[in-house]
């Protein structure tokens, strides 16, 4: 029968029958719930945004993790295995993603939660950090903790610079090795200059300058070693390998952290102290974390 006939299914669907009204009411109630459930599950991350702590042994990584977990200063020992904790921003810090949310909103509280992943700083145990850099799932940033007093000494500065060079080079390779034109998501780096309460500690701007100069020397020495090795082996891809292992811009100019912006990595230096004479002062570190939440 035609659709306009009084006995057709289309006419019956729009007729004021009890069954039609009940079905319409059920659809009106159920459809928004189903859509909200689907969109919420699709958009809500299955894991917390993570921040990986790297740096030489004794710089204060584990102490910062302990402070974030207990909200209290505590003495720690050198870690020999990775550690991950669920942390929450201090009450005075508001994450960027929640600036326009009310403190009573459940989404506001979720936006303040994060995962801090501590990695051992000893040279023989840095493979844990390398694994995080090779597969940075849901990692929002890298926090490279350095002892601001130790980098005032040549040995401490060289150790920190060599480690930081390898970290930045891994991030650079991740960006340049992307298989899409868009490139991978940016992973910013915070150089947390710790122990500023010590008399011998360098201020943050001098920590930045010292690390840039030391990384320039590390870059030269690694390039020379690679070149000498390539000459000895007589390989055809020596120039390509050397380019891949060169951190920052090409040429013989000095290395600067701003060069990393070209490969999707912003490097920021901020000072603080986890265990101080009066109290811990890591406000600037929390503010940096909040900017990337």
Buried (B, 14 or more C-beta within 10 A) or exposed (E): EEEEEEEEEEEEEEEEEEEEEEEEEEEEEEEEEEEEEEEEEEEEEEEBBBBBBBBBBBBBBBBBBBBBBEEEBEEBEEBEEBBBBEBEBBEEBBBEBBEEBEEEEEEBEBBBBBBBBBBBBEEEBBEBBEEBBEEBEEBBBBBBBBBBBBBBEEEBBBBBBBBBBBBBBBBBBBBEEEEEEEBBEBBBBBBBBBBBBBEEBBEBEBBBEBBBBBBBBBBEEBBEEBBEEBEEEEEEEBEEBBEBBBBBEEEEEBBBBEBBEEBBBBBBBBBBBBBBEEEBBBEBBBBBBBBBB
